[in-house]
Amino acid sequence: MALNKIKQCFLHIGSSKTGTSSIQSELFRNRRHLRRVGYFYPNNAANHIFLATRFREDPTEIAFHRKNGRETKELISNYIEQEMSQFENDLNNFKGDSLIISSEYLPPTSADSCKELAEYLHRFCEKVTVICYLRHPLSHAISAAQQSVKMGFSTIESVQKAAFFFKPQKILPKFIEAFGRANIIVRPFDKKQMVNNDVVMDFLSLIGLSDDEILGKQKKGKSNSSLSYEATLIADALTKELPRTIDGIWNLKRAKRVNLMKIPGSKFNLSKAAIERTREAAKPEMEYLLTEFGIQLEEPQEAIMNEPQANWDDKTIKGLARKFNSIALEAQHMEALAFFYRGKNAELLGDKELAIMMFRKAVNLKPQEWEIVEGLYILLSETGSLTEAKEHLARYTHLFPQDARVKALEKGQEALHRQSIAS
């Protein structure tokens, strides 16, 4: 597709835990306002994971897709095709000067894929500016550790042994090589150095929005807030009792969204030993930032705090974990049924595209529900999306290998297909 040429693209690559979700949610919520003043923020979603996926050598490593029922390259490829098509069509109808792309899933992109991304963006953008916010490695490690436990990727024990933090010396050179050093902006994630002490306002100022245009926005509160230490212990117990995935497929006994926010307790922190290991491991990164960008990040207060102590015993924490998961599973079941019945209604009204969209959402939330899988399989088969139809059926077969309804459905659809060809 030949795309319109626009003046500039701002490629925001995070890093994670630097107010990225707040920036994305505000830009997405105000995308119509931004469009009026000449900025296009893609309509696909707040986080442009679709573009990061398109330029990832192995997209199956992105946990976002497993959580949303896309475990195979075939299903992810279908997702990319749909999202990229929407993005390019919307961009072709845009008459302004600036494009904004934002996803913290971009930094793991390989050096070769970064060059491919640069070539792609320069097809329709005269200039591409890469923006990256960085927080002190210790601060990042503490926040990332809690987030990893919260999301079920890790246990507290595992993050204490090997705390993750963003490594600019590993990530930034790839983008410098692909886009050019003059087109890289690195900003400290430090309120004292931000416009109005706010990362969203700082970002808007950075991309050239005037004071009047910034003040025209109605900001909401923070997103992606932290958990208390006690709430993190519940998340830890939940992962030990019910891991996120089994053999690469989402664990059906675990709810996909368990809300542990606003549970009071102590502030989460890493152990003294983990902090010291992280401090030592971060020294080369700190030197790189100072030498290459003249940036010196301030060590966070958490580095000298005492280790948190839980106010509850293990039995209480495990019981709460099971209870929260049970409540969330019930809510997930009701949400799946709501999507399913919306799909059935759309199907009755002849809107197969909307019906498929609703069935996909229902299957993602409840892949063990035969009636939903059957409905999606039939619709996808009728519309020619046989590869995706078979992928959904294969996932169900993996869960229930002895269910005779699978073969009966396949035979029935094959018979209908032969009949339609004969007629």
C-alpha positions, 0 to 999 in steps of 0.5 A, a space after each residue: 500500500 502506498 502511504 501518505 508522506 508526513 513530516 515526522 514520527 515520534 517513536 516512543 519506546 518506553 522504557 517500561 515502568 516510566 509512566 508509559 501506560 499513563 502516556 499511552 492512555 492519555 494519548 489514546 483517550 485524546 486521540 481525536 483532540 490530537 488529530 485536530 491539532 495535527 497529530 495522529 495516534 493510531 486507533 488500534 489500541 493505547 499500546 501499539 503492540 501490533 507494530 512491535 509484534 510485526 518487527 519481532 523475530 519470534 512474536 510468540 515470546 510476547 506474553 501479551 499474545 498468550 494471554 489473549 489466546 494467540 499461542 501460535 505464529 499463525 494466530 499472531 500472523 492473523 492479528 498482525 495482518 488485521 492490525 497493520 491493515 487498519 493502521 495503514 488505512 487510517 494513516 492514509 486518511 490522515 492529513 496532519 504532520 505528525 505520527 505518534 507510536 508508543 510501545 514498551 515492547 519495542 526495545 527487545 527488537 533485534 538490531 536487524 529488525 530495528 533497521 527494518 522498522 526504520 525503513 518501514 517508518 521512513 516509507 511514510 515519514 520524512 523524519 523519525 525521532 525515538 524517545 526513551 525515558 529512563 529511571 535509575 536501574 535500582 528504581 526500575 528493578 524494584 518496580 519491575 520486580 513487583 510488576 512481574 510478580 503482580 502479573 504472574 511472570 515471577 515469584 518474589 523469590 525469583 525476582 530477588 535472585 535476579 532483578 531485571 532492569 532496563 539496560 540502555 547500553 544493550 538497547 539504545 545502540 540498536 536504535 542509534 544505528 537504525 535511526 541515527 544518534 541525532 534522532 534519539 532523545 533520552 529523558 530521565 524519569 525524574 519528576 524534578 526534571 519534567 514539565 509540570 513534574 508530570 511525565 505526560 505533560 513532559 512528553 507532550 511538550 517534547 513532541 512540540 505541543 504548545 501550552 494552549 494545546 497541552 492545557 486543552 487536555 483533561 488529564 486523568 489519574 495515574 494508571 498501572 499503580 503499585 501494589 502494597 507488599 502484602 498484595 504482592 505476597 497474594 500475587 506471589 501465592 497465586 502464581 505458586 498455587 496456579 501458574 499463568 500457563 501450562 505447556 505454553 497455554 493459559 491455565 484455565 483455573 487461573 483468572 486472567 485479571 485478578 485485581 489486587 489494587 488498593 490493598 493497604 500494607 507496607 511498601 514493596 522493596 527488594 532485599 538488601 542483597 538484591 539491591 546491592 547486586 543490582 547496584 553493582 550490575 548497573 554501574 556500566 549502564 550508569 557510566 554509559 548514560 553519563 558518557 554518551 548522553 550526559 545523564 546522571 540518574 539519582 539513586 532512589 530512596 528505596 535503596 536505603 529502606 528496610 526490607 518490608 515485613 508482612 503483617 499476615 501469615 502464609 495461610 491467610 495470604 494463600 486463602 486470599 489468593 484463592 478467594 481473589 482468583 475465584 471471584 475473578 474467574 466468575 467475573 471472567 465467565 460472565 464477561 465471556 458469556 456477554 461477548 458470546 451473546 453479543 456475537 449471536 445477536 450480531 450473527 442473527 442480524 447478518 453482521 458476521 464481522 462483528 459476530 467473529 470479533 465478539 466470539 474471538 473475545 469470548 473464546 479468549 476468556 473461556 476457551 473450554 466452552 464448546 458452544 463458543 468454540 463451535 460458533 467461532 469455528 463455523 463463522 470463520 469457516 464460512 468466511 474463508 478463515 480456515 487457518 484461524 478456525 483450525 487453530 481455535 479447534 486445535 486449542 480446544 482439542 489440546 484441552 479435551 482430546 477425547 471430545 467426539 464433537 470436534 471430529 463431528 464438527 469438522 466432518 459436518 463443515 467438510 460436507 457443507 463445503 463439498 455441497 457448496 462446491 457441487 451446487 
